Amino acid sequence: MLSYLFLAILFVARTNSLSSVTDDKAQPTGPDGQTTTCRCRSENAQSDILRQLLNQETLIRMALDKKVSDLVNDMAEMKKYVQKSTKQLQNSKREIETNKQQLQDAKREIETNKQQLLAAKREIETNNQQLQDAKREIETNNNQLQDAMAEIVSLRNEVLLLRNQNRKMGQLSGTLS
């Protein structure tokens, strides 16, 4: 970059030295710094044009250097961004794998819970069946108890009747004796 700046200063400065355009010959100049011959004037004009072109080329090169430098900086930033994005992508992939594993664990747990629920339902059905059997047995026992109580009442009535008859017989036998 500095070399281009040096070249620009070199070509911008006017000198009365040898010119590469005039075949290494010294150019005669007047008191005002102008060349004295027509040929020299046209060569001076060509030299001025050449200097301007070289100056423009130098400016273009400097602008290109700046653009290349900016591109290099942009590429470095893009490389950092790509590295950061790659890390984020890797982290996201790890998180997805973790989530997949958690999902599989949850599915297994749900399946286990379903099996436990089915076992509990079967146990409840068994308990309900046993409860129904127990209710029928209690009802049968209640019916038997009612029958037994009715028989007891009947037997009590018979016993009372027999006692009454026994008393009457005891009174009759006491009156007969």
Secondary structure, 3 states (H helix, E strand, C coil): CHHHHHHHHHHHCCCCCCCCCCCCCCCCECCCCCECCHHHHHHHHHHHHHHHHHHHHHHHHHHHHHHHHHHHHHHHHHHHHHHHHHHHHHHHHHHHHHHHHHHHHHHHHHHHHHHHHHHHHHHHHHHHHHHHHHHHHHHHHHHHHHHHHHHHHHHHHHHHHHHHHHHHHHHHHHHHC
